[in-house]
Amino acid sequence: MLTQYNLKMPHAVYGGENAMDNITAIIKARGAKKVAMFKEINTGYGNKDILVDYRMRKTSVTSNKIKVIKPQWNVLYKVEQIGLMPSIYNILCWAWISFFKYRN
C-alpha cells in the first residue's frame, strides 16, 4: 500500500562557498522562521561515547505527562503547523506510548 506524504518544500535554497557567511542577511531579507543547513561531506562518522545520561525521577519536569500536553500541542500545531487532525493523532499516539513506557 502506498503512503502519501505532504512535504513542505523550502522557499529558497542557497549554496556555495559564501552561503554560510551570508546566512543572517538571507534570514533577514526573507523573514525566515526556520532554517535547515546541510553540509556536503564524503564520509560521516558516528560517536560511540555516551554523550547524555538521563535519569528518571518522579520530580522531573517531564514526569507529569498532563503538564507536558500543552507544550507538546504548541510544538505540533503552532510551530510545525501540521494541521488539526494530524496534531490530535500525534498527541494521542504520544500519550499512548508514554503511558506504557512509564507506567511503573
N, C-alpha and C positions, 0 to 999 in steps of 0.2 A: 504494500500500500504506500502510495506517495504522500509525503507530508508537505504541506505548503507553508512557507515561511514568509513573513513580511519584514524585509530588511530595509532599514533607512540608509540610504547612500549619503556620503558626505557631499556638502555643498561645493567644496573646493578641495583640491589636492595639490600640495606644494612639494617640491622635491629639489634635489641638487645640493651643491656644497654649502650655500649660504642660507638654506631654508631655516635651519635652527637659529641662526643669528637674527633672523627677521621675525621670529615667532611672535614676539609681543606686538610688533607693528601689525602683523597679519591678524592677530586676535582682535586688536582694537579696531582695525579697519572693517572687519567682517562682523563684529559684535558677537563673536562666538562664545557659547557657554561651555562647549565640550571640545576637547582636542584629543585626537588619537595620533600617537607618534610611533613610527616603526623605523628600525634600523636594518639596513641590508648587511647581513653577515654571511660568511661561508659555513661556519660550524658553530653550533650552540652547545654549551657545556652546562651540566647541572651541578648543584652543590649538595654533597652528601651529608654535610654537617646539619645538626638540628639548630635552626635559627630561632624558633619560638617554642617556649614551654608554656602550655596552657593548663591552669589548674581549675577544676570545677569547685565552686564554692556556693553555698546557699545564699550568701550575701552579695554575689556579683551582680553587676548591672543587668546582664542578660539572663540571669537565672529565673526571673519572673517574666514569663513569656507574655503575660497580659499587658505589662508595661511596654513591651517592645513592639506590639502590634501597630501602634500609630506611627512610630518612626519607620517601620518596615513598609507600611502602606504609603507613606510620603515618598519613599525612595521609588517604589514601583509605579505609583500613579502620577505623582507630580514631577519627579526628576526624570525617570526613564520614559514617562508618557506612553505606556504600553496599552492604555485603554482600561475601561471599567471592568469588563468581564475577564480579561486575562489577569488583571491585578487581583480580582477576587479569587480566581482559580489558584494563582501563585500563593496568596496568603493562606488559603485553605490547605494547599499541599505543604507549605512551610509549617503550619500549625500541626498537621498530622504527623509529619516526620519528627518535629520537635517533641511532640507528646511521647512517641515511642522511644526516642533517643534518650530522653532524660527522665523517664517515669519512675526510676528507683528512688 
